[in-house]
Amino acid sequence: MSEAIAAKTILITGVSSGLGQAFATAALDAGHRVIGTVRHAADGEAFAAQAPDRAFALHLDVTGYDAVPDAVKTAEQVAGSIDVLINNAGYGHEGVLEEASMEDIQRQFAANVFGPVAMIKAVLPGMRARRRGRIINVTSMGGFITMPGISFYCGSKFALEGISEALGKEVASFGIHVTSLAPGQFRTDWAGRSMDRTPRSISDYDAIMDPLRAARQAKSGAQPGDPAKAAGAVLQLIEAEEPPVRLYLGADALGLVDQKLTSMKLEIEAWEALSRSTSFDN
């Protein structure tokens, strides 16, 4: 590690696979201390073995909200005050909204929204007292652009994006920076074994949903994004003096976001007169 970069204590949720694993490995290689949440003992042992003096496994399911505050306190007693929180844990749900259940959306929001909020609430008192800290919430390009068949997932990431942006304005004066990290398609298990898929049941949706589901499954493991390069970007983000409110990762994310921004601008212009007509006359 460069002498100019001080070692930090970084709490990363979901380090047993995917982007979380890549983030943790890169941070350890850079000399940081990493607290990584895992849900299984074997995953915790494998993680801690990467750097016995700097890798600390924390057995925690982020949807067990009541357990989060004590778990974070215990972790800080062992590894030191948390400088950076990376809310990475979560999963994708695929299913037509009409076919999916209320339980499906509740589970999706529990993991992708409420769990991250519980983690944020646990680390904020310490960061606020120290007048410094970084919170990075892993959202998705699906937190701005949308695709059919993942409405619950997009909804959860839209929610986390909004929470992150508003939170950043609440804590900026305390020296705490909040960034939404929005990846495009990365070569992880997100669209494979990690995805929760609602069974198909309504034939009217076959024409739109069946090709999408088949294509997503076929592309799993061949996505364009490199998790190791994403991890390198996160390390740069952590050191940035003025980190962005939102950082997209991947050319695919940038392209789709640019398309949506253009479409939004055109639609706003087309309906501007009606939008303005609802104000009281001056």
Order of alpha helices (4+ residues) and beta strands (2+ residues): beta-alpha-beta-alpha-beta-alpha-beta-beta-alpha-alpha-beta-alpha-beta-beta-alpha-alpha-beta-alpha-alpha
